[in-house]
Structure formats: C-alpha cells, structure tokens
C-alpha cells in the first residue's frame, strides 16, 4: 500500500527545479541590475550588463553549434571574460574547461585533446604557449582571442591566433538569449584537471548541483554580507576559482579583477575599491604581511581572507592578525570543488593567547555547511579513527560537493570512491572537538603556492638525463611558497652532472614552478627490496634551506 505522503504528491514544474548556479545571476540581474558586478582597469560593468554579455556569449556559441556536452576551454587571466565564461558556457549546456595558464604546451595539448575542446577562448598574453599546444593537440577547436586592454600585448595583431576577437564574437550574440537550466542538475558544468601523482592529469568533472551548493556554502561559511567586494587574487582557472564566480553572483557583490598577483596592485585595489574579501595560497597572504607599512596606509576597513593549500604556518596567521586582516583556513581538493571544509571559528578562541589561537585556526576543520560528510578513517577497514589527536587515518568526504568522477577514467573514479567515501590521500588525525588536522600526505604531491606538483612527474624528467641513475623528489619547506620540490640524485657510475645542468634540463621539459629548487647528490636510502625511502629524504629536506 502506498504511503499517504508518497501518494498524489508528485514532482512538477511548480515544486521542483534542477539546482544550477545559472539561476543566481538571473536573480541578481533582475533585483540589482545597476549594482557594480565587475571592475577591471578602466572597465566597469553592472549586473544587468554582465548578464546580457553572458547571454550574448551563450547565443554566439550556440550559433556555432556548441551545445549539451560539448567542451569550451578557456586560457584566460582573471578578467571580465573569465567571469562571463562561467555563465555563458553552461547556458548552452556545454562544459567549461578552465586551463592553468602556468602549464607547458604538452600538458595543455593533452587537456585540449582529452577534453575534446570544441572552442578555445584564449588571452593574447598566452599566445606563444597556446600556439605550440594547438600544434600538438589532436583537436582543432574554434579559437577566440581576448585582447584585454590591461594585458601586455593587447594591441599586437601578431599575438592573435583565432579567426575572431572576443568582443566581435559577443557582438553577434543575442543579449536576450533564452537559455534553459539543465534538464538534470547532475549534468556536467565544468572540467578541471589535477596533476594527481602519476601519468597524465586527471579530468575532474563538476555538476550543476555541486557548483550551486559550494557557491552558497562559501557565503555561509565565510559569513559574507550582501554586496561584498571580492578581489581576484585566486586564479579563476583553479577549481573554477573555488566556485567564487558563482558565489559573487549569489552575493550580488562586485568582482575586482587582477591579472597578476603583485603586492602593490593588491593593496591598491583593496584601498581604492574597499575590497572586503579575497582568497589565496599562503604566498598571497605572506606578500601582504611583508609589504612595507606605507603600502598598507589608508586601508582602514575590515578585510577578510581565505587561505588553503598546505597548512598555513603560524607566523602567517599571526602576521595577518597583526596587520588587522581576518584570516580563515579552508581545506579541499580539485575533486571537492575547492574548499569543502572550513576551520569554523568559536568566539571563545578570542580569549586565548595568540599561540593557542593560531593553533586552533591552523586546522583543516570541519565540513562545509552543504557538504554531507567529512571524517578521518582507516582506509583499509573504513572505520573512523578515535578523536584522540594521535591516531592517523585518511581524510574522506562524501556528499554533493564532491566531483562526479574523473573523465574517461572509471578505474580512478572507482578507487577514489571506494567504500562510499571520496579518498583524499591526505593523512590526518581527528581532535577531541571533531576538528581535522593534517599530519602528512600519503600522495607524493607537493603543493607550492597553491599549485599541485607531481613528484613522479619531476622524477620522470630527471630520469631522462643520461647521467642520472636514481632520482627522488620531495617537498621542501619554503617560507614564500609553502613547499617547493627538492631533488635527491644518484648518479650512474663514472657520470658527472651539476645542479645547474639538471636545472636547465628540467626547464626544457617542465613548467617553471615544477623545477626543483635544489639538488643533492649521493646514494639514495633504500629498503632491502630497493624501494627509495622517501620519508628519510623528507626529514633531510626539512633541515635544508631552499635556493632561489
């Protein structure tokens, strides 16, 4: 017999709609059409104008045959065009693939091919590496150039790779384009590549439901007031800017764009536009702390920052407090839409001395409001570790703020979701109050300035040098970047090579931020079966100063 609450109470258009962040810009543009949406150099847009531009973009893409399930790639700096891509692309039913502007041509070519990009929107600043990537890629997308007036070569026609410039492309679109929400909130909205630990990058797929829920959680868990002013120090290519393009639409706030993270430009924007919020890796906050006092003069309002990547050092948390900025620690991965955990603060912590307060605020914390679960478990037994602050396990998530899976990689997806939880690969303890604290990383990923570096990728390049018999790359603490790679090299008998020569070799094959910052030569510590004992090298690296 049917339960009465299930009888004659069906879903219909009046009581059910798929969740999507596209609804956020539609609402804000209708309520606050004249409120500033985007500021970039001399350019100013309102939410009414930004919404119309997004619809023009969607219309123009649709007229070129872009539709449900197609991939549109973006190789862009933090500019108004990148904000618009986060709405205009999914309005067609397509999937947005934001590319890391720091990568080499080979990596970009793989991503364009693996994601089957139908369109590539690219800033002229990146023309040299994009040209090489397009030559290597097994796809030939429609290329649209962005000639940002604030960019280094906006007026150089030789830097244009495509058949049309972005503004001209938009001009052919309809500002009243009648976009539709996804038929299913589980539909993909974006594709983000992560380096992982082995082989080619993995393509992490986000869905509309998760994007909306994380965007809203950002507001709730950061206590963002309506009409916040957000400075784009975090790259929008990184986890879709932690979902903040959608967050700012929900907030009806103002996006202040910044092409490069430079301390003078950051502090100038904070002062001139009265920025209230920004995000970034520890290096971003350290730049603000260490800036000359006169550069911070005139900033007399509350400024809030989010910090992620490696656990923030105590000196950084204390430094932010000293200059009057409010810092909140978040934790997550590409697979969790960026931050899915927050070190939620307690009023009682304000009464602690700065050392104890820093310890509390430096933890990875608890799950985001709209994430369903976060815990630390033994990955073999899938049982939660005791809350004793000592027993180590693996941090795991589950819920709506977790990826759909890895594109075209069912094996990796199954491994990541084994036991009904997403396995982060990060080792941590659970403290008595339920807060999570990372102790080590089970994956050999080095997080440098917020960027993931696969130690195995760097080792593979080092092994290709004719003088190298063995190579091991580990994280070395760095006061500026949090962590940097350090290489330990065992040479072939009779061979000779210098650190400078290995550096030049690595630079030919790797993006600059992946190149080791130091080299040590000698026998590598190994187990009886020949496995390199990296834990010993990590300890050694902790006592070694980084080189610039």
C-alpha positions in Angstrom: 0.0 0.0 0.0 1.4 3.4 -1.0 2.3 5.7 1.9 0.0 8.8 2.0 3.0 11.1 1.8 4.0 9.5 -1.4 0.5 9.4 -3.0 -0.6 12.1 -5.4 2.4 14.3 -4.3 4.5 14.3 -7.5 7.3 16.5 -8.8 6.1 19.1 -11.3 7.3 22.4 -12.7 5.7 24.3 -9.8 7.5 22.5 -7.0 10.8 21.2 -8.4 13.7 22.7 -10.5 17.2 21.4 -11.1 19.8 23.2 -9.0 22.2 25.3 -11.1 24.3 28.4 -10.3 22.9 30.0 -13.5 19.8 30.9 -11.5 22.0 33.1 -9.3 22.9 35.6 -12.0 19.4 35.6 -13.3 18.1 36.6 -9.9 20.7 39.2 -9.1 20.5 40.9 -12.5 16.7 41.2 -12.0 16.9 42.7 -8.5 20.2 44.7 -8.6 20.7 45.4 -12.4 22.6 48.6 -11.7 24.9 47.3 -8.9 28.6 47.0 -9.9 29.4 43.5 -11.0 32.9 43.6 -12.4 35.8 46.1 -12.2 38.9 45.7 -14.3 41.2 48.7 -15.0 39.1 51.3 -16.8 36.2 48.8 -17.5 33.1 48.8 -15.3 30.1 46.6 -15.7 26.8 46.3 -13.8 25.0 43.0 -13.1 22.5 43.9 -15.8 25.3 44.4 -18.3 27.2 41.3 -17.2 24.1 39.1 -17.5 23.5 40.5 -21.0 27.1 39.8 -22.0 26.8 36.2 -20.7 23.7 35.7 -22.7 25.4 37.1 -25.8 28.2 34.7 -25.3 25.8 31.8 -25.0 23.9 32.8 -28.1 27.1 33.3 -30.1 28.4 29.9 -29.0 25.1 28.2 -29.8 25.1 29.7 -33.3 28.5 28.0 -33.8 26.9 24.6 -32.9 28.0 24.5 -29.3 25.5 22.6 -27.1 24.9 20.0 -24.5 28.0 18.0 -23.5 30.4 20.0 -25.7 33.6 21.3 -24.1 34.6 25.0 -24.2 38.2 25.7 -23.0 39.4 28.9 -21.5 43.1 30.0 -21.3 42.4 33.3 -19.5 43.7 35.6 -16.8 41.4 36.9 -14.1 39.4 39.2 -16.4 35.8 40.0 -17.0 35.8 37.5 -19.9 36.6 34.7 -17.4 33.7 35.7 -15.2 31.4 35.6 -18.2 32.6 32.2 -19.3 31.4 30.7 -16.1 27.8 31.6 -17.0 27.7 31.9 -20.8 29.2 28.5 -21.5 26.9 26.4 -19.2 23.9 28.4 -20.6 24.4 26.5 -23.8 24.5 23.1 -21.9 28.2 23.0 -22.6 31.0 22.3 -20.1 33.7 24.9 -19.2 37.3 23.7 -19.0 39.5 26.4 -17.4 43.1 25.8 -18.3 46.0 26.5 -16.0 47.9 29.5 -17.5 51.2 28.3 -16.0 51.4 25.0 -17.8 53.6 23.9 -20.7 52.4 23.3 -24.2 52.5 19.5 -23.8 50.2 19.5 -20.8 47.8 21.9 -22.4 47.7 19.8 -25.6 46.8 16.7 -23.6 43.9 18.6 -21.9 42.5 20.1 -25.1 42.5 16.6 -26.7 41.3 14.6 -23.7 38.5 17.1 -23.0 37.7 17.2 -26.8 37.6 21.0 -26.7 35.3 22.4 -29.4 36.1 26.0 -28.7 39.1 27.7 -27.1 38.9 31.2 -25.7 42.5 32.5 -25.1 44.1 35.7 -23.9 46.7 37.1 -26.3 49.3 37.1 -23.5 49.5 33.3 -23.7 49.7 33.1 -27.5 53.2 31.5 -27.6 52.4 28.5 -25.4 48.9 28.2 -26.8 50.2 28.1 -30.4 52.5 25.2 -29.5 49.7 23.4 -27.7 47.4 23.7 -30.7 50.1 22.4 -33.0 50.5 19.3 -30.7 46.8 18.7 -29.9 44.7 16.1 -31.7 41.7 18.5 -31.8 41.3 21.7 -33.8 38.9 24.0 -31.8 37.4 27.3 -32.9 39.9 29.8 -31.4 38.6 33.1 -30.0 41.1 35.8 -28.9 40.8 38.0 -25.9 42.7 41.2 -26.3 42.4 42.6 -22.8 43.4 46.3 -22.7 45.2 45.6 -19.4 47.2 42.8 -21.0 50.8 43.1 -22.1 50.3 42.8 -25.8 46.6 43.7 -26.4 47.5 45.8 -29.4 49.7 43.3 -31.1 47.8 41.6 -34.0 50.6 39.0 -34.3 49.6 37.6 -30.9 46.1 36.7 -32.2 45.7 33.0 -33.0 42.0 32.8 -33.8 39.6 33.9 -36.5 37.6 36.3 -34.3 38.2 38.5 -31.3 36.0 38.1 -28.2 34.2 41.4 -28.3 33.3 40.9 -32.0 32.2 37.4 -31.2 29.9 38.7 -28.5 28.5 41.4 -30.8 27.0 38.7 -32.9 25.1 37.2 -29.9 21.6 38.0 -28.6 21.6 39.8 -25.1 18.1 38.3 -24.6 19.2 34.7 -25.4 16.6 32.3 -23.9 18.9 29.9 -22.1 17.4 27.0 -20.2 18.5 25.4 -17.0 19.9 21.9 -17.3 17.4 19.1 -17.6 19.2 17.3 -14.9 21.2 19.0 -12.1 23.7 16.1 -12.4 24.7 17.4 -15.8 28.4 18.4 -16.0 29.1 22.2 -15.7 32.9 22.2 -15.7 36.0 20.2 -16.2 39.1 20.8 -14.1 42.4 19.0 -14.5 44.5 17.9 -11.5 48.1 16.7 -11.7 47.4 13.7 -9.4 50.5 11.6 -8.7 51.2 9.5 -11.8 50.8 9.7 -15.6 48.6 12.3 -17.3 46.4 14.8 -15.5 43.0 13.6 -14.4 39.9 15.4 -15.6 37.7 16.2 -12.6 34.0 16.7 -13.6 31.7 19.1 -11.6 27.9 19.1 -11.8 25.4 22.0 -11.6 24.1 20.9 -8.2 27.5 20.8 -6.6 28.5 24.1 -8.1 25.5 25.9 -6.7 25.8 24.3 -3.3 29.5 25.1 -3.0 28.9 28.7 -4.2 26.3 29.2 -1.4 28.4 27.4 1.2 31.2 29.9 0.5 28.8 32.7 1.6 27.5 30.9 4.7 30.8 29.5 6.0 32.7 32.8 5.4 29.8 34.9 6.7 29.9 37.1 3.6 27.5 40.1 3.8 25.4 41.1 0.8 27.3 43.2 -1.8 30.8 42.1 -0.7 33.7 43.3 -2.8 35.9 40.4 -3.9 39.4 40.8 -5.2 40.5 38.1 -7.7 43.9 37.1 -6.3 43.0 33.4 -6.6 43.2 32.2 -10.3 39.8 31.5 -11.8 41.3 28.6 -13.6 41.9 26.8 -10.2 38.8 24.8 -9.3 36.7 27.5 -11.0 38.1 30.0 -8.6 36.8 27.8 -5.7 33.3 28.5 -7.2 33.5 32.2 -6.4 32.4 33.4 -9.8 29.0 31.8 -8.9 29.3 32.9 -5.3 29.6 36.6 -6.2 26.5 36.3 -8.4 24.6 34.9 -5.4 26.1 37.6 -3.2 25.2 40.4 -5.7 28.7 41.6 -4.9 31.5 43.1 -7.0 34.3 41.2 -8.7 37.6 43.2 -8.8 39.8 41.6 -11.4 43.5 41.4 -11.2 45.7 39.9 -13.9 48.7 39.3 -11.7 49.3 38.9 -8.0 51.5 41.8 -7.2 51.5 43.3 -3.7 51.3 46.9 -4.8 48.3 46.1 -7.1 46.6 44.1 -4.4 46.9 46.7 -1.7 46.0 49.5 -4.2 42.8 47.6 -5.2 41.9 46.9 -1.6 42.3 50.6 -0.7 40.7 52.1 -3.9 37.7 49.7 -4.2 37.4 49.0 -0.4 37.8 45.2 -1.1 36.2 43.2 1.7 37.2 39.6 0.7 39.9 37.7 -1.2 41.3 34.2 -1.4 44.7 32.6 -1.9 47.5 30.3 -1.1 49.8 31.2 1.8 52.2 33.1 -0.5 49.4 35.7 -1.3 48.9 36.4 2.4 52.6 36.5 3.1 53.1 39.1 0.4 50.5 41.4 2.2 52.1 40.8 5.6 55.6 41.6 4.4 54.7 44.7 2.4 56.1 48.0 3.6 53.8 49.6 6.1 53.3 52.7 3.8 51.8 50.4 1.1 49.1 49.4 3.5 48.4 53.0 4.6 44.8 54.1 4.0 43.3 50.7 4.4 41.0 51.3 7.4 38.2 48.8 6.8 37.8 45.1 7.7 39.4 42.8 5.1 38.8 39.0 5.2 41.0 36.4 3.6 40.6 32.7 2.9 43.8 30.5 3.0 44.2 27.0 1.7 47.0 24.8 0.2 49.5 23.4 2.8 48.6 24.1 6.4 49.3 27.8 7.0 52.4 28.4 9.1 51.8 30.0 12.5 53.8 33.1 11.6 51.4 33.8 8.7 48.3 33.6 10.8 49.9 35.8 13.5 51.1 38.2 10.8 47.6 38.6 9.3 46.2 39.3 12.8 49.0 41.9 13.3 48.1 43.9 10.2 44.4 43.7 11.1 43.2 41.2 8.4 40.8 38.4 9.4 42.0 35.0 8.1 40.0 31.8 7.8 41.5 28.5 6.9 39.7 26.3 4.4 40.6 22.8 3.0 39.7 20.9 0.0 40.9 19.5 -3.3 40.1 19.9 -7.0 37.8 16.9 -6.5 35.7 18.8 -3.9 35.1 22.0 -5.9 37.9 23.7 -4.0 37.2 24.2 -0.3 34.7 21.7 1.2 35.9 22.2 4.8 36.5 25.2 7.0 38.2 25.8 10.3 34.9 27.2 11.8 35.8 29.7 14.5 34.5 29.8 18.0 34.0 33.1 20.0 35.8 31.5 22.9 39.0 31.3 20.9 39.3 35.1 21.1 40.1 34.8 24.8 43.1 32.5 24.1 46.7 33.8 23.8 47.9 34.2 20.2 49.8 30.9 20.2 46.7 28.9 21.2 44.5 30.9 18.9 46.9 30.2 16.0 46.9 26.5 16.7 43.1 26.4 16.6 42.8 28.5 13.4 45.5 26.4 11.6 43.5 23.2 11.4 41.7 21.8 8.4 38.5 21.9 10.4 35.0 20.6 9.7 32.8 20.0 6.7 31.2 22.9 4.7 27.6 23.6 5.5 26.3 21.9 2.4 28.8 19.0 2.3 27.3 15.9 3.9 30.3 14.3 5.5 34.0 14.7 6.4 35.9 12.4 8.6 39.2 10.6 9.1 39.2 6.9 8.6 41.4 3.9 8.4 41.3 3.3 4.6 41.6 -0.4 4.9 38.8 -1.0 7.4 36.8 2.1 6.6 36.3 2.8 10.3 36.6 6.2 11.8 39.7 6.9 13.9 39.3 7.8 17.6 39.1 11.5 18.4 42.4 11.4 20.2 44.6 13.8 18.2 47.1 11.0 17.7 45.7 8.1 15.6 46.3 8.8 11.9 43.9 8.0 9.1 42.9 9.4 5.7 40.6 12.4 5.3 37.5 11.5 3.4 34.5 13.4 2.1 31.1 12.5 0.8 28.1 14.5 -0.4 27.0 16.9 -3.1 30.3 18.9 -3.0 32.2 16.0 -4.4 33.0 15.5 -8.1 31.0 13.4 -10.5 34.2 11.5 -11.2 37.3 11.5 -13.5 36.5 12.0 -17.2 37.2 8.8 -19.2 38.8 7.1 -16.2 36.4 4.8 -14.5 39.2 2.9 -12.7 40.5 6.0 -11.0 36.9 7.1 -10.1 36.2 3.7 -8.5 39.3 3.9 -6.5 38.6 7.4 -5.4 35.1 6.5 -4.2 35.9 3.1 -2.7 33.6 2.3 0.3 31.2 5.1 -0.4 33.6 8.0 0.5 36.0 10.1 -1.5 39.6 9.3 -0.5 41.7 12.5 -0.4 45.0 10.8 0.1 45.8 13.2 3.0 46.8 11.7 6.3 45.3 13.4 9.4 44.1 13.0 13.0 40.7 13.8 14.5 41.0 16.0 17.5 38.6 15.7 20.5 36.4 18.5 19.3 35.9 16.8 15.9 38.2 19.1 14.0 40.6 17.5 11.5 44.3 18.2 11.4 46.6 17.1 8.6 49.8 15.4 9.6 51.2 14.1 6.3 50.4 13.5 2.7 50.0 9.9 1.5 50.3 11.0 -2.1 53.7 12.4 -3.2 52.1 15.7 -4.3 54.0 18.9 -3.5 51.7 21.9 -3.0 53.7 25.0 -4.0 52.0 28.4 -3.9 48.6 26.6 -4.3 49.8 24.6 -7.3 50.0 20.8 -7.2 53.3 19.3 -8.4 53.6 15.6 -9.0 56.9 14.4 -7.6 56.8 11.4 -10.0 56.4 13.8 -13.0 59.5 15.7 -12.0 61.4 12.4 -11.3 60.5 11.1 -14.7 62.1 14.1 -16.3 65.2 13.7 -14.1 65.5 10.1 -15.0 65.6 11.1 -18.7 69.0 12.8 -18.1 71.8 10.4 -19.2 73.8 10.9 -16.0 71.0 10.1 -13.6 70.6 6.6 -12.2 68.2 7.3 -9.4 66.0 10.3 -8.5 63.7 11.1 -5.7 61.8 14.4 -5.3 60.2 15.5 -2.1 58.6 18.6 -0.6 61.0 21.1 1.0 59.5 23.8 3.3 59.7 27.2 1.8 58.9 30.5 3.6 57.5 32.0 0.4 55.7 29.2 -1.5 54.9 26.9 1.4 56.6 24.0 -0.3 59.0 23.6 -3.2 60.5 20.5 -4.9 63.9 19.3 -3.8 65.7 16.6 -5.8 68.0 13.8 -4.5 70.1 12.4 -7.2 72.1 9.2 -7.5 74.5 9.3 -10.5 75.5 6.5 -12.8 79.0 5.1 -12.2 81.5 7.4 -13.8 78.9 10.0 -14.7 79.0 13.7 -13.7 76.5 16.5 -13.8 75.9 19.7 -11.9 72.8 21.1 -10.3 72.8 23.9 -12.9 72.8 21.4 -15.7 70.0 19.4 -14.2 68.1 22.7 -13.7 68.5 23.5 -17.4 67.3 20.0 -18.3 64.2 20.3 -16.2 63.3 23.7 -17.5 63.2 22.3 -21.1 60.6 19.8 -20.0 58.6 21.3 -17.1 56.7 24.4 -16.2 59.0 26.7 -14.2 57.1 26.2 -10.9 57.7 22.4 -11.1 61.5 22.7 -11.4 63.4 21.6 -8.3 64.8 24.5 -6.1 67.8 22.4 -5.0 69.7 19.2 -5.8 71.7 16.9 -3.6 73.9 14.2 -4.9 74.8 10.8 -3.3 73.4 7.3 -2.6 69.7 7.2 -2.1 68.4 5.5 1.0 66.6 2.3 0.0 64.8 -0.6 1.6 66.0 -4.2 1.3 63.8 -4.6 -1.8 65.3 -1.5 -3.4 62.5 1.0 -2.7 63.6 4.5 -2.1 62.8 5.6 1.5 61.3 9.0 0.8 60.4 9.6 4.4 64.1 9.9 5.3 64.6 12.4 2.4 61.6 14.5 3.6 63.3 14.7 7.0 66.5 15.7 5.4 64.8 18.3 3.3 63.3 20.0 6.3 66.7 21.0 7.5 67.9 22.2 4.1 67.5 25.8 3.0 65.8 26.4 -0.3 67.7 28.1 -3.1 66.2 30.7 -5.4 
